[in-house]
C-alpha cells in the first residue's frame, strides 16, 4: 500500500508517496504544475516506485526554483528513504530533472524521460520546415497564452475553477485559495535554458536512457502547423543521440501519464528490465 511521508529535515518540507514493493526503487518525477498523484495510475510491477511533490508543488514547501536545489531535494528523498542508487523516470519538467540527475550521478542505473525535452517557447530554429513569418506570428501568440497562464497563477483561484486542480495543489493565503505552483516559480522555470531545451544535455548522459515522445498535439494548447514543426525539430535533434539513449514514440498528447498510463507503465518496466 502507498505510504505518504513528509521529510522535514531539509531546507523545505518534502511530501513523498512511497508505493512500496520488493523490487529496485524508481524515483518518479511529475511535470510542471503537477503533483505526485500524476503517477498513481502507473503500475510498475516488480519495482518500488517513490514519487515526491517537487518544490513549490503539491504539499512540498516553497523555495526558489534553481535546478541544483531541486536536485538537492531529490537527494534528500533518496537519503531519507534509503533508496540507494535508484532509476529515475520523469514526465515533462520531471523528465528534464531526470536528465540532470543522470548528469550529476553517472552511476545511475537508468533514466526515463517522458516528453521532457524542450519548451514550445524554444528557439525558432527548432521549428524546421515552417514559413518563418507564420512561425514567428504563432510563436508570439503562444507566448501571449503562456504569459496569461503565468499571470493567472498569481491571482486567487475562482471557485468554479478549483475542481480542475488536485486538492493538494490548492493553498489558502490571505483568506483566498491559490493554485500551486505560483506565478513566480512558473516564470523562473519557464525562462531557464534547461527548460527551453534539454536535448543538448542528453548528450552528457552516460547511463542507459529511454526517451518517449508523443505523436499528437497537446490538449488545451494551440496545435496544428506549429506543433507539427515542433515535433519535426525534436525528431531531428534526437536522431543524433548516442545508441545507449533509446527513443520511442507513443500515440498520445503531452499528458502521457493521464492519456496512456498502461502503455507508459509497460515502456518503463520493459526498459528497466532489459539487460545492462
C-alpha positions as CSV (number, residue, x, y, z in Angstrom):
1,X,0.0,0.0,0.0
2,X,1.2,3.5,-0.7
3,X,2.6,5.3,2.3
4,X,2.8,9.1,2.4
5,X,5.6,10.8,4.3
6,X,6.8,14.3,4.8
7,X,10.6,14.9,5.1
8,X,11.2,17.8,7.5
9,X,15.0,17.6,8.0
10,X,15.7,19.5,4.8
11,X,15.6,23.2,3.9
12,X,12.0,22.8,2.8
13,X,9.4,20.2,3.7
14,X,9.1,17.5,1.0
15,X,6.0,15.4,0.5
16,X,6.6,11.9,-0.8
17,X,4.5,8.9,-1.7
18,X,6.3,5.6,-1.3
19,X,4.3,3.0,-3.2
20,X,6.4,0.2,-1.7
21,X,7.2,-3.1,-3.4
22,X,10.0,-5.7,-3.3
23,X,12.0,-4.6,-6.3
24,X,14.5,-1.9,-7.1
25,X,13.5,1.7,-6.4
26,X,12.4,4.0,-9.1
27,X,12.1,7.8,-8.4
28,X,9.1,9.2,-10.2
29,X,9.0,13.0,-11.0
30,X,5.9,14.8,-12.1
31,X,5.7,17.7,-14.6
32,X,5.4,21.5,-14.1
33,X,2.1,22.3,-12.3
34,X,1.5,18.6,-11.4
35,X,1.7,16.7,-8.2
36,X,2.9,13.2,-7.1
37,X,-0.6,12.0,-7.8
38,X,0.1,12.1,-11.5
39,X,1.9,8.7,-11.0
40,X,-0.8,6.9,-9.1
41,X,-2.2,5.1,-12.1
42,X,1.3,4.0,-13.3
43,X,1.7,0.4,-12.0
44,X,5.4,-0.6,-12.1
45,X,5.3,-4.2,-11.1
46,X,8.5,-5.6,-9.6
47,X,9.7,-2.2,-8.5
48,X,9.5,0.2,-5.6
49,X,8.0,3.4,-7.0
50,X,8.6,6.6,-5.0
51,X,7.0,9.9,-6.1
52,X,7.7,13.3,-4.4
53,X,6.0,16.6,-4.9
54,X,8.6,18.9,-6.4
55,X,9.4,22.1,-4.6
56,X,6.6,24.6,-4.9
57,X,4.2,21.9,-5.9
58,X,1.6,19.9,-4.1
59,X,2.3,19.6,-0.4
60,X,6.0,20.3,-0.6
61,X,7.4,23.6,0.6
62,X,8.1,26.7,-1.3
63,X,11.6,27.6,-2.4
64,X,13.2,29.5,-5.3
65,X,13.4,27.4,-8.5
66,X,17.0,26.5,-9.1
67,X,17.8,23.2,-10.9
68,X,20.6,22.3,-8.5
69,X,18.4,22.9,-5.5
70,X,15.6,20.8,-7.0
71,X,18.2,18.1,-7.4
72,X,19.3,18.5,-3.8
73,X,15.6,17.9,-2.9
74,X,15.7,14.6,-4.7
75,X,19.0,13.7,-2.8
76,X,17.1,14.3,0.4
77,X,14.3,11.9,-0.7
78,X,16.8,9.2,-1.7
79,X,18.7,9.5,1.6
80,X,15.6,9.7,3.8
81,X,14.0,6.6,2.3
82,X,17.3,4.8,1.9
83,X,16.8,4.3,-1.9
84,X,20.5,3.8,-2.7
85,X,21.0,4.3,-6.4
86,X,17.5,4.5,-7.9
87,X,16.5,4.6,-11.5
88,X,14.6,7.9,-12.3
89,X,11.6,8.4,-14.5
90,X,10.1,11.9,-15.1
91,X,7.4,13.5,-17.1
92,X,7.9,16.9,-18.7
93,X,9.7,19.0,-16.1
94,X,10.4,15.8,-14.2
95,X,12.0,14.3,-17.3
96,X,14.3,17.3,-17.5
97,X,15.2,16.7,-13.9
98,X,15.9,13.1,-14.7
99,X,18.4,14.2,-17.3
100,X,20.1,16.5,-14.9
101,X,20.1,13.8,-12.2
102,X,21.9,11.4,-14.6
103,X,24.4,14.1,-15.3
104,X,25.1,14.5,-11.6
105,X,25.0,10.8,-11.0
106,X,26.8,8.9,-13.8
107,X,26.3,5.7,-11.8
108,X,22.5,6.0,-12.1
109,X,21.3,2.6,-13.5
110,X,18.9,4.2,-16.0
111,X,16.5,7.2,-16.6
112,X,13.3,7.6,-18.5
113,X,12.3,10.9,-20.0
114,X,8.6,11.3,-20.9
115,X,8.4,14.3,-23.2
116,X,10.7,16.4,-21.1
117,X,12.8,17.7,-23.9
118,X,12.1,21.4,-24.7
119,X,9.6,24.1,-24.2
120,X,7.3,25.1,-27.0
121,X,8.9,28.5,-26.5
122,X,12.3,27.3,-27.6
123,X,14.5,28.8,-30.4
124,X,12.7,29.4,-33.7
125,X,15.3,27.2,-35.3
126,X,13.5,24.2,-33.6
127,X,10.6,24.6,-36.0
128,X,12.0,23.3,-39.2
129,X,10.1,23.4,-42.4
130,X,7.7,26.2,-41.4
131,X,7.3,29.5,-43.1
132,X,9.3,32.0,-40.9
133,X,6.6,34.7,-40.9
134,X,3.9,32.2,-39.9
135,X,6.2,30.6,-37.3
136,X,7.1,33.9,-35.7
137,X,3.4,35.0,-35.6
138,X,2.3,31.8,-34.0
139,X,5.2,31.8,-31.5
140,X,4.2,35.3,-30.4
141,X,0.6,34.1,-30.0
142,X,1.8,31.1,-27.9
143,X,4.0,33.4,-25.8
144,X,0.9,35.5,-25.0
145,X,-1.0,32.4,-23.9
146,X,1.8,31.4,-21.6
147,X,2.1,34.9,-20.3
148,X,-1.6,34.9,-19.3
149,X,-1.4,31.5,-17.8
150,X,1.6,32.5,-15.7
151,X,-0.1,35.7,-14.6
152,X,-3.3,33.9,-13.7
153,X,-1.4,31.7,-11.2
154,X,-0.6,34.8,-9.2
155,X,-4.3,35.6,-8.8
156,X,-6.8,33.9,-6.4
157,X,-8.5,30.9,-8.0
158,X,-12.2,31.3,-8.7
159,X,-14.4,28.8,-7.1
160,X,-15.6,27.4,-10.4
161,X,-12.1,26.5,-11.5
162,X,-10.9,24.8,-8.3
163,X,-12.2,21.3,-9.3
164,X,-9.8,21.4,-12.2
165,X,-6.8,21.2,-9.8
166,X,-5.9,18.4,-7.4
167,X,-6.8,19.2,-3.8
168,X,-3.1,19.0,-2.8
169,X,-2.3,21.7,-5.4
170,X,-4.6,24.3,-3.7
171,X,-3.3,26.5,-0.8
172,X,-5.1,29.2,1.2
173,X,-3.4,32.5,1.5
174,X,-4.8,35.7,3.0
175,X,-8.3,34.1,3.0
176,X,-8.1,33.3,-0.7
177,X,-7.5,30.0,-2.5
178,X,-4.5,29.9,-4.8
179,X,-3.2,27.1,-7.1
180,X,0.3,25.9,-6.8
181,X,2.9,26.5,-8.1
182,X,2.6,30.2,-8.1
183,X,3.5,32.7,-10.9
184,X,7.0,33.4,-9.5
185,X,8.1,29.7,-9.8
186,X,6.4,29.3,-13.2
187,X,8.3,32.3,-14.6
188,X,11.6,31.2,-13.0
189,X,11.3,27.7,-14.6
190,X,10.0,29.0,-17.9
191,X,12.9,31.2,-18.8
192,X,15.8,28.9,-17.8
193,X,18.0,27.4,-20.6
194,X,17.4,23.9,-19.3
195,X,13.6,24.2,-19.7
196,X,13.8,25.9,-23.1
197,X,15.9,23.0,-24.4
198,X,17.1,19.9,-22.6
199,X,18.1,17.9,-25.7
200,X,21.7,19.1,-25.7
201,X,22.1,17.9,-22.2
202,X,21.1,14.4,-23.2
203,X,24.5,14.1,-24.9
204,X,26.1,14.3,-21.5
205,X,24.1,11.4,-20.1
206,X,26.3,8.2,-19.9
207,X,23.8,5.8,-18.3
208,X,21.1,4.0,-20.3
209,X,18.2,6.3,-21.1
210,X,14.7,5.9,-22.7
211,X,13.1,9.0,-24.3
212,X,9.4,8.8,-25.1
213,X,7.9,11.4,-27.4
214,X,4.2,11.9,-28.2
215,X,2.8,11.9,-31.7
216,X,-0.2,14.1,-31.1
217,X,-0.8,17.8,-30.3
218,X,-1.0,18.6,-26.6
219,X,-4.6,19.2,-25.3
220,X,-5.8,22.7,-24.4
221,X,-2.9,24.3,-26.4
222,X,-2.6,25.7,-30.0
223,X,-1.5,22.8,-32.2
224,X,-1.6,22.4,-36.0
225,X,1.3,23.5,-38.1
226,X,3.4,24.9,-35.2
227,X,3.3,21.7,-33.2
228,X,3.9,19.6,-36.3
229,X,7.1,21.7,-36.9
230,X,8.0,21.4,-33.2
231,X,7.8,17.6,-33.4
232,X,10.0,17.6,-36.6
233,X,12.6,19.6,-34.7
234,X,12.5,17.2,-31.8
235,X,12.9,14.1,-34.1
236,X,15.7,15.9,-36.0
237,X,17.7,16.5,-32.8
238,X,17.1,13.2,-31.2
239,X,18.4,11.4,-34.3
240,X,22.0,12.4,-33.3
241,X,21.9,10.9,-29.8
242,X,24.3,8.0,-28.9
243,X,22.9,4.4,-29.1
244,X,22.6,4.0,-25.3
245,X,19.8,6.5,-25.4
246,X,16.7,4.9,-27.0
247,X,13.8,6.8,-28.4
248,X,10.2,5.6,-28.6
249,X,7.1,7.3,-29.9
250,X,3.7,7.0,-28.3
251,X,0.2,7.7,-29.7
252,X,-0.6,10.4,-27.1
253,X,-0.6,14.1,-26.4
254,X,1.9,15.7,-24.0
255,X,0.0,14.4,-20.9
256,X,1.3,10.8,-21.4
257,X,0.6,9.7,-17.8
258,X,-3.1,10.5,-17.9
259,X,-3.7,9.6,-21.6
260,X,-1.7,6.3,-21.8
261,X,-1.0,5.0,-18.3
262,X,-0.8,1.4,-19.2
263,X,1.4,2.0,-22.2
264,X,3.7,4.2,-20.2
265,X,4.0,1.6,-17.4
266,X,4.9,-1.1,-20.0
267,X,7.5,1.1,-21.6
268,X,9.1,1.8,-18.2
269,X,9.0,-1.7,-16.8
270,X,10.3,-3.3,-20.1
271,X,13.1,-0.8,-20.4
272,X,14.2,-1.2,-16.7
273,X,14.1,-5.0,-17.1
274,X,16.3,-5.0,-20.1
275,X,19.8,-6.5,-19.6
276,X,22.6,-3.9,-18.9
